[in-house]
Amino acid sequence: MDTDVIVVGGGHNGLVAAAYLARAGRSVLVLERQHHPGGAAVSERVFPGFDARLSRYSYLVSLLPERIVRDLDLSFETRKRRISSYTPIGDTGLLVDNGSEAATRASFAQVTGSDKDYAAWGEFYAMTGQLAQRVFPTLTQPLPTRAELQRTVGDSAAWEAIFERPLGETVEARFADDTVRGVVLTDALIGTFAHAHDPSLLQNRCFLYHVIGGGTGDWNVPVGGMGALTDALATAAKAAGAEIRTGCTVTGIETDGVTAEVHFATRDREGTVSARHVLVNAAPYVLSHLLGESADKPEGAQLKINMLLRRLPKLRDPQVDPRTAFAGTFHIAESAGQLEHAYREAAAGQLPSAPPSEIYCHTLTDPSILAPELIAQGFHTLTL
């Protein structure tokens, strides 16, 4: 037996597992295809000639339990964004400012014409906040059954609204304005290929993990970029005794149910290592392929564009500073009606005429990913 545990893939989940297992006294080998660990949580200089380390794929942190940071003694921090979101509407826009109830209320009144949706917003997110406080701690506990989780939630109305009914029904029952409905639904639809009334409730699951993060629903900015997190995780795993081999592409896994052999290839050789346990930090279809089973690669319906700009874009709205609007999530074509229309176009095989989009600026909260000379010149990053 070469090692106790082999971890296939050095993404953030694989590194967390490797660090815990090594700290528990197991011998651990991590095999990573890329020439650096981190998976989708990496920072890279993607624009030649510009010293800017962008979070190339994933970009915000919410579902990382503080317990893991403490247990592994990670040198890593995040910063909270004061601005939740801004949604432009013609020459105005809907601003959700976590630091000013007055500004948020005034923006709702200007966009919707009354205080009703603002009041509904407060009630709805008070409910999801309580839900987050009860559900998030279960992420570091044994997976609960449905009945156990329902008892943990302890609120039949919240359970019905979030777990049982298509989220579109809940949103339409609580909010009247199409833009407000859309802002709520973005957390349910981003990264999915679903619609607000999808009977699969995929949108509900997506919404749930957006609102429970950290027990608050906050999506925070990683100081130094996402690579700072996986660098800290790799350091913790190696300090505990785990070995991380990069440039190793795993080509197959064979097991007799007791032990396993993992086959891999590097640039100049092929090899095999054996272990009592194998953890695969990869998509289910990748695992099927490694086991010699047939599986279709899932299709995606999203894309991400990273940008480095000499200045922030200007707004048509004279009442909102671009530094405020882009400090949170900037919504484009994401009213409830626009989201539904775009889904139906895509489901028919067409590119949406107005693709729903979100923009995020890392550097307004954490400029440390830019070299001092870029900061001095007013550069900013944008993720679309």
C-alpha positions in Angstrom: 0.0 0.0 0.0 1.5 3.3 -1.1 -0.6 5.6 1.1 -3.7 5.7 3.2 -5.6 8.2 1.1 -5.3 9.5 -2.4 -7.2 12.7 -3.3 -7.8 13.1 -7.0 -7.9 16.8 -7.7 -6.4 19.7 -5.8 -9.4 22.0 -5.7 -10.5 23.7 -2.5 -12.6 20.7 -1.4 -9.8 18.3 -2.1 -7.3 20.5 -0.2 -9.7 20.8 2.8 -10.1 17.0 2.9 -6.3 16.5 2.6 -5.5 18.9 5.4 -8.0 17.3 7.8 -7.0 13.7 7.0 -3.3 14.5 7.3 -3.9 16.3 10.7 -5.7 13.1 11.8 -2.5 11.1 11.1 -3.3 9.6 7.7 -0.8 9.6 4.9 -2.3 11.6 2.1 -1.3 12.1 -1.6 -3.0 14.7 -3.7 -2.8 14.3 -7.5 -3.5 17.5 -9.4 -3.6 17.9 -13.2 -2.7 21.5 -13.3 0.8 22.8 -12.4 -0.7 24.5 -9.3 -3.4 23.5 -6.9 -6.6 25.4 -6.4 -9.0 24.1 -9.1 -11.5 26.9 -9.8 -10.4 28.9 -6.8 -7.2 30.4 -8.2 -5.7 33.9 -8.9 -3.8 34.5 -12.1 -2.2 37.3 -14.0 -4.2 37.0 -17.1 -3.3 40.2 -18.9 0.4 40.3 -20.0 2.1 43.4 -19.0 -0.3 44.3 -16.2 0.4 43.2 -12.6 -3.2 42.3 -11.6 -4.0 38.9 -10.0 -7.6 38.2 -10.9 -9.8 35.5 -9.5 -10.1 33.7 -12.8 -13.1 31.4 -12.1 -14.8 31.5 -8.7 -14.7 35.0 -7.1 -16.6 35.3 -3.8 -16.7 33.4 -0.5 -19.8 32.5 1.4 -20.1 28.7 2.0 -16.7 28.4 3.8 -17.4 27.6 7.5 -15.4 29.7 9.9 -14.8 26.4 11.7 -12.6 25.2 8.8 -10.6 28.4 8.9 -10.0 28.0 12.7 -9.4 24.2 12.6 -6.8 24.5 9.8 -5.3 27.8 11.2 -5.6 29.4 7.8 -4.0 32.7 7.1 -7.0 34.0 5.1 -9.5 36.8 5.4 -12.6 38.2 3.7 -14.2 41.6 3.6 -17.9 42.3 3.6 -19.5 44.4 0.8 -21.6 47.2 2.0 -23.6 47.4 -1.2 -25.7 44.3 -2.0 -26.7 45.2 -5.5 -27.6 47.9 -8.0 -30.0 47.3 -10.9 -30.2 50.0 -13.6 -33.6 50.9 -15.0 -33.4 53.6 -17.7 -32.0 56.7 -16.1 -32.5 55.5 -12.5 -31.9 52.2 -10.7 -32.7 50.0 -7.6 -29.9 50.3 -5.0 -29.8 47.8 -2.1 -27.4 49.4 0.5 -26.8 47.2 3.5 -25.3 50.2 5.3 -28.2 52.5 4.9 -31.9 51.6 5.3 -32.9 55.1 4.3 -31.0 54.9 1.0 -32.5 51.5 0.2 -36.0 52.6 1.2 -35.8 55.7 -0.9 -34.5 53.7 -3.9 -37.4 51.2 -3.6 -39.9 54.0 -3.4 -38.5 55.7 -6.5 -38.5 52.5 -8.5 -41.7 50.9 -7.4 -43.8 54.0 -6.4 -44.5 52.9 -2.8 -43.0 51.3 0.3 -44.8 48.0 0.0 -42.1 46.0 -1.7 -39.5 47.5 0.6 -41.5 46.2 3.6 -41.9 42.9 1.9 -38.2 42.8 1.2 -37.4 43.3 4.9 -39.8 40.6 6.0 -38.6 38.1 3.4 -34.9 38.5 4.2 -35.6 38.4 7.9 -37.1 35.0 7.2 -34.1 33.8 5.1 -31.7 35.2 7.7 -33.3 33.1 10.4 -33.2 30.1 8.1 -29.5 30.7 7.4 -28.7 30.8 11.2 -30.3 27.4 11.6 -29.2 25.6 8.4 -25.6 26.8 7.9 -24.2 25.1 11.0 -25.4 21.7 9.5 -22.7 22.0 6.8 -20.1 20.8 9.3 -22.3 18.1 10.8 -23.4 14.7 9.4 -25.8 15.2 6.6 -29.3 15.5 8.1 -32.4 13.7 6.7 -35.2 15.8 5.2 -37.2 15.3 8.4 -34.3 16.3 10.6 -33.7 19.4 8.6 -37.3 20.4 8.7 -37.2 20.2 12.5 -34.0 22.3 12.5 -35.7 25.0 10.4 -38.6 25.0 12.8 -40.7 27.3 10.7 -43.5 25.8 8.6 -44.1 28.9 6.5 -40.4 29.2 5.7 -40.2 25.5 4.9 -43.1 25.7 2.5 -41.9 28.9 0.9 -38.3 27.7 0.2 -38.3 23.9 0.2 -41.7 22.8 -1.1 -43.0 25.3 -3.6 -41.3 26.6 -6.8 -39.6 29.8 -5.7 -41.4 31.8 -8.4 -44.7 31.3 -6.5 -43.2 32.6 -3.3 -41.6 35.6 -4.9 -44.8 36.5 -6.9 -46.9 36.2 -3.7 -44.6 38.6 -1.8 -43.4 41.2 -4.3 -45.3 43.2 -6.9 -42.6 45.0 -8.8 -41.0 43.1 -11.7 -37.5 44.5 -11.0 -37.6 43.6 -7.3 -38.8 40.1 -8.2 -35.9 39.7 -10.5 -33.3 40.8 -8.0 -34.6 38.1 -5.6 -34.7 35.5 -8.3 -31.1 36.1 -9.5 -29.8 34.2 -6.5 -32.0 31.3 -7.6 -31.2 31.2 -11.3 -27.5 32.1 -11.6 -25.5 29.1 -12.7 -28.6 27.0 -13.5 -30.6 26.3 -16.6 -34.0 26.6 -14.9 -36.8 29.1 -14.5 -38.6 30.5 -11.5 -41.5 27.9 -11.7 -39.3 24.9 -12.6 -41.0 21.8 -11.0 -37.5 20.3 -10.3 -37.0 23.0 -7.7 -33.4 23.4 -8.9 -33.9 27.1 -8.5 -34.9 26.6 -4.8 -31.7 24.7 -4.1 -29.6 27.4 -5.8 -31.4 30.1 -3.8 -30.9 28.2 -0.6 -27.2 28.0 -0.8 -27.0 31.6 -1.8 -28.9 32.8 1.3 -27.5 30.5 4.0 -23.8 31.3 3.6 -21.9 32.1 6.8 -25.3 32.1 8.6 -26.0 35.5 7.1 -26.2 35.1 3.3 -23.3 37.4 2.8 -21.0 36.8 -0.2 -17.7 38.3 0.8 -14.6 39.4 -1.0 -11.5 37.2 -0.5 -8.6 39.5 0.3 -5.8 38.8 -2.2 -8.2 36.9 -4.5 -9.5 33.3 -4.5 -6.0 32.1 -4.9 -5.2 33.4 -1.4 -7.7 30.8 0.0 -6.3 27.8 -1.9 -2.7 28.8 -1.2 -3.6 28.8 2.5 -5.3 25.5 2.2 -2.3 23.9 0.3 0.0 25.3 2.9 -2.1 23.8 5.7 -2.3 20.4 4.0 1.5 20.3 3.4 2.2 21.4 7.0 0.1 18.6 8.3 2.1 16.1 6.2 0.1 15.7 2.9 2.0 15.4 -0.3 0.7 17.5 -3.3 1.9 16.4 -6.8 1.0 18.8 -9.6 1.1 18.1 -13.3 -0.3 14.6 -12.7 -3.4 13.7 -14.8 -5.3 10.9 -13.3 -6.4 8.5 -16.1 -8.2 5.8 -14.3 -9.2 4.2 -11.0 -9.5 0.5 -10.3 -10.8 -1.0 -7.1 -11.7 -4.4 -5.6 -13.8 -2.8 -3.0 -11.1 -3.0 -0.4 -8.2 -1.1 -1.9 -7.8 1.0 -5.1 -5.2 1.7 -7.7 -5.0 5.1 -9.2 -3.3 5.5 -12.6 -1.9 8.8 -13.6 0.3 10.4 -16.3 2.8 13.2 -16.2 4.6 14.9 -19.0 7.2 12.2 -19.2 5.9 9.1 -17.6 2.9 7.0 -16.4 2.5 5.7 -12.9 0.2 3.9 -10.5 -0.3 4.4 -6.8 -2.5 2.4 -4.4 -4.5 3.4 -1.3 -7.1 2.2 1.0 -9.3 5.2 0.3 -9.7 7.5 -2.7 -11.5 10.8 -2.7 -12.4 12.4 -6.0 -12.5 16.2 -6.1 -14.1 16.3 -9.5 -17.5 16.3 -11.2 -19.6 13.1 -11.2 -19.1 12.6 -14.9 -15.3 12.7 -14.4 -15.6 10.1 -11.7 -17.6 7.9 -14.0 -15.0 8.2 -16.7 -12.2 7.4 -14.3 -14.1 4.2 -13.3 -14.5 3.2 -16.9 -18.2 3.9 -17.0 -20.0 5.9 -19.7 -21.3 9.3 -18.8 -22.3 12.4 -20.7 -20.5 15.6 -20.0 -23.0 18.1 -18.7 -23.7 21.2 -20.7 -23.4 24.7 -19.2 -25.4 27.8 -20.0 -23.1 30.5 -18.6 -19.9 32.3 -19.4 -17.6 34.6 -17.4 -15.5 37.4 -18.7 -12.7 39.0 -16.6 -11.7 42.6 -17.4 -9.1 45.1 -16.3 -10.2 48.7 -16.9 -8.5 52.0 -16.7 -11.7 53.5 -15.1 -15.1 52.3 -14.0 -18.0 52.7 -16.5 -20.2 55.8 -16.3 -23.9 55.5 -15.4 -27.0 57.1 -16.8 -28.3 57.5 -13.2 -27.0 60.8 -11.9 -27.9 60.0 -8.3 -25.6 57.0 -7.9 -21.8 57.0 -8.0 -20.3 54.2 -10.1 -18.1 53.4 -7.1 -21.3 52.6 -5.2 -23.1 50.9 -8.1 -20.2 48.5 -8.9 -19.3 47.8 -5.2 -22.0 45.1 -5.0 -23.6 43.0 -7.7 -24.6 45.0 -10.8 -27.6 43.4 -12.5 -28.2 43.7 -16.2 -31.5 42.5 -17.9 -32.5 40.7 -14.7 -36.1 41.7 -14.0 -38.3 38.7 -13.5 -39.8 39.1 -17.0 -36.4 39.4 -18.6 -35.1 36.3 -16.8 -38.1 34.3 -18.0 -37.9 35.6 -21.5 -34.2 34.8 -21.7 -34.8 31.3 -20.4 -37.5 30.5 -23.0 -35.3 31.8 -25.8 -32.4 29.6 -24.6 -34.6 26.6 -24.1 -35.7 27.0 -27.8 -32.0 26.9 -28.8 -31.5 30.6 -29.4 -29.1 33.0 -27.8 -31.1 35.3 -25.5 -31.7 38.7 -27.2 -30.9 40.3 -23.8 -28.7 37.9 -21.8 -29.1 38.3 -18.1 -25.8 39.4 -16.7 -24.1 40.4 -13.4 -21.0 42.5 -12.9 -18.8 42.5 -9.9 -15.8 44.7 -9.0 -13.3 43.1 -6.7 -10.9 46.1 -6.4 -13.5 48.5 -4.9 -13.4 46.3 -1.8 -9.9 44.8 -2.0 -7.4 46.7 -4.2 -4.6 44.4 -3.0 -4.8 42.3 -6.2 -3.5 45.2 -8.2 0.1 46.5 -8.2 0.5 49.9 -6.5 1.1 51.6 -9.9 -2.2 50.3 -11.3 -4.0 51.5 -8.2 -2.5 55.0 -8.6 -3.6 55.1 -12.2 -7.2 54.3 -11.2 -7.4 50.8 -12.7 -10.2 48.4 -11.6 -11.2 44.8 -12.3 -14.6 43.8 -13.5 -16.1 40.4 -13.7 -19.1 39.9 -16.1 
